[in-house]
Amino acid sequence: MSGPQVSFEFFPPRTPEMEASLWRAVRRLEGLAPRFVSVTYGAGGSTRARTHATVTRLRTDTGLTPAAHLTCVGASRDEVDAVARTYAAAGIHHIVALRGDADGAVPGKAGFEPHPGGYRNAAELVAGLKRIADFEISVAAHPEGHPDSASLDADIDNLARKVEAGATRAITQYFFDPAIFLRFRDRVAARGLNIPLVPGVLPVTNLKTLLKFSALCGATVPDWLPQRFAGLDDDPEVRPLVATSIAVELCRALEREGVNEFHFYTLNRADLTTAICRVLGVTEHAPS
C-alpha cells in the first residue's frame, strides 16, 4: 500500500536562515513523491520575487513538480500575464490562482480592492491564465465560506465560476472537523461541479498563531483542540506528537469517506508532515 496522494505548500523565505530551513524541508519531503508542491505569493514586490526564485529553483534543482501561486492583488492584468508567461516559458505549467487578500498598502482600508487595471477576482484570473497557456489550475475552496462571501451558497457559486473558467482542482482552506469537509463536498456535488476537491490539512505547530489566524479566515477551531494542547507550552517533545495525532485522525476519517488526496500546509517544516504521511502509508523513496 502506498497511501493517499499528497501535495505540499511552502512559503518563500525572507532570510538566509529561513531559506536554509526551507530547502532542508524540501529535500526531506521530496522523498514522499508529492503530486506537486506549491509556493505562496504575497502582495509585495520582494515577496513576489522570492516566490519566482523559489518556484524556479524547485523546477531546476529538484525532481518535484512546482505549482506557482498567482493572485489579483496589487498588479495589472499585463503584469500578472507577464509573470504567467515567464512561468510557462520556464516549463512551469501548474498555477494556483487566487483572488488574494488586501495587501495592507492603504492604511485604514480593509478588504480586497481590485487593481484599477487588474483582474477583479479569481474566476477572471483563471480565464486570463487559460488564454496564455494550457495551465493546470488549482483554486481555493472554503468549506465554511470565505469571510467576504454573503453565504456558503454564494461561495459555491463563486467556485462554480472558477470551474467554468477552466480550474482543474480545488484545494480547501484547513479545517479540523471532517464533517465540515464532507458537508461541503456534498453541496459542491449537488451544484453539479465535477472537479477534484482536495482537503487542505494544517499540522498545528503553534496554537496561539492558529487561533489568531483562524479568527481572521473563518476556520472553526473546535473546543477539544486547545484542550489537547493544554499544559504543553513547555513540552516541545510532546506537542508534535499531539499535532501528528490530530492530523492523522482527520485524514483517516476522510479516507473512510473516500478521500484519497491531501494537501499539506507545511509552514516550511518537514517533521510533522513527514510523520503524518508515514502513518498514512505514504512511502518514502530516494529522490530521482
Salt bridges, closest charged atoms under 4 A:
GLU9 OE1 - HIS69 NE2 3.59
GLU9 OE1 - HIS263 NE2 3.52
GLU19 OE2 - ARG57 NH1 3.74
GLU30 OE1 - ARG27 NH1 3.29
ASP61 OD2 - ARG57 NE 3.48
ASP101 OD1 - ARG99 NH2 3.43
ASP101 OD1 - HIS146 NE2 3.90
GLU113 OE1 - LYS109 NZ 3.59
GLU124 OE1 - ARG77 NH2 2.71
GLU124 OE2 - ARG120 NH2 2.41
ASP134 OD1 - LYS130 NZ 3.21
GLU136 OE1 - HIS94 ND1 3.83
GLU136 OE2 - ARG169 NH1 2.81
ASP148 OD2 - ARG99 NH2 2.88
ASP153 OD1 - ARG187 NH2 2.59
ASP157 OD1 - ARG191 NE 3.11
GLU249 OE1 - ARG228 NH2 3.17
GLU255 OE1 - ARG252 NH1 2.89
GLU261 OE1 - ARG35 NH1 3.24
GLU261 OE2 - ARG169 NE 3.91
ASP271 OD2 - ARG269 NH2 2.68
GLU284 OE2 - ARG28 NE 3.36
GLU284 OE1 - ARG278 NH1 2.53
